[in-house]
Amino acid sequence: MNTRTAPLRSADAPSEDTGVPAQQAALVASLRASAPYVHAHRGRTFVINIPGEAAASPAFADLVYDIALLASLGVRLVIVFGARPQIDAALTEAGVATQFVDGVRVTDSAALACVKRAVGSLQMDIEALLSTSLASTPMGGARVVTASGNLVTARPVGITGGVDHGHTGEVRRIDVASINAHLERGAIVLLSCIGYSPSGEIFNLYAEEVATATATALSADKFVVLHSGAALHERFADTPAELDPQAARQLLAAPDAPLEAADRARLQAAIGACQAGVARAHLVSFDSDGALLRELYSRDGAGTMIAADTYDITRTATPEDLGGVLALIEPLATAGILVGRSREQIELDIGHYLVMERDGLITACCALMPYVEEAVGELACVAVHPDYRGQDRAAQLLVEVERRAKRAGLARIFVLTTKTPHWFVEHGFVAADLEALPLARRALYNYQRNSAVLIKNL
């Protein structure tokens, strides 16, 4: 950690570089950084699952305002809200005892009355917050329209374990056509943990099940599951912020990191949505101020993402990547860490470069220059964006380089380095003499740099 501290600066003090007050400069920088996500998310469909616990949070109003902001930015929104603590409170107040069988609530007629009262009250609270338009609030000037109704068809759980679950149900169908019609009109669709049967019965459902079924039926672009506490990946050691469904299932089953029932249900919902075709699910804490916006409108987010696709893409560079590659290489060349290469030279060789991309940003690159006659290749221009160092990106690129080199029939790869020979040694390279280089490469060796030669057999 860098222990040097800069002089304290007032938020209104001008920046030494621009003359703009620091707070205003930070605002401009944030807006510019979020702009690609504003463009990318406009017109997309997001399903957001809000647990009933969020309504008890002192930051609930801010959360709802942030959701309204998403709508203002052109996102098509479906909100699925749970009401578990509200239902529990209503049951206690009414003196109605409830039975659970294998963790599933049995909803008899008395309990259903409490469910209806709790869910209806919470829905009105959410609609009231979304109706706010006072100039003194973040909703100033906004006109948010909500839509709800009998959009979830349900069926009874029935008798399980010898117990009739009464009005406890499960999702049968989501009315996709009606939801899309509401979204096309610009409304935020509100769904609760209530479903209806064709015979007119009312059923108490798991909100997570409703949310997963809705995200799947709509082929949502994003499925956001809100939870309390710290981000999921922050609570468990060695858990990255981005998981594929398989890694998420391993976390779900990990005996040394048991999840609470609520977290298990939310993680399972996210996994289920990804398995059913939703590209990305995000688990975001409602306790962290602005976490929803930071997760969706910044490159590194604020929550734990489960991606059915790959968030970091490693691929062959194209001419369109030239600017990104140069941005990585040029500072290192200026510092003497890499050999300087002209724009024209890199452009000619761009097909030999590999890049790692994250949401349009080139975060790392390298080149594999083949010497086919000697069955050897040169690993060159290994560079990682400053914001992404220490995350094994260079090692991931090396794995891909070795795979491609083998596929091309190369038996060895070599590297010339002045600053980082230890890193390559740690990854299987060994020191070698100049004579080990291909003849053409040996002729171009720069004796002034006196680079170390390291080779790895494949």
Buried (B, 14 or more C-beta within 10 A) or exposed (E): EEEEEEEEEEEEEBBEEEEEBBEBBEEEEEEEEBEBBBEBBEEBBBBBBBBBBBBEBEBBBBBBBBBBBBBEBEBBBBBBBBBBBBBBBBBEEEEBEBEEBEEBBBBBEBBBBBBBBBBBEBBEBBBEBBBBEEEEBBBEEBEBEBBBEBBBBBBBBEEEEEBEBBBBBBBBBBBEEBBBEBBEEBBBBBBBBBBBBEEEBBBBBBBBBBBBBBBBBBEBBBBBBBBBBEBBBEEEEEBEBBBBBEEBBEBBEEEEBEBEEBBBBBBBBBBBBBBBEBBBBBBBBBBBBEBBBBBBBBBEBBBBBBBBEEBBEBEBBEEEBBEBBBBBBBEBBEEEBBBEBEEEEBEEBBEBBBBBBBBEBBBBBBBBBBBEEBBBBBBBBBBBBEEBEEBEBBEBBBEBBBEBBEEEEBEBBBBBBBEBBEBBBEBBBEEBEEEBBBEEBEEEEEEEEEBBBBBBEB
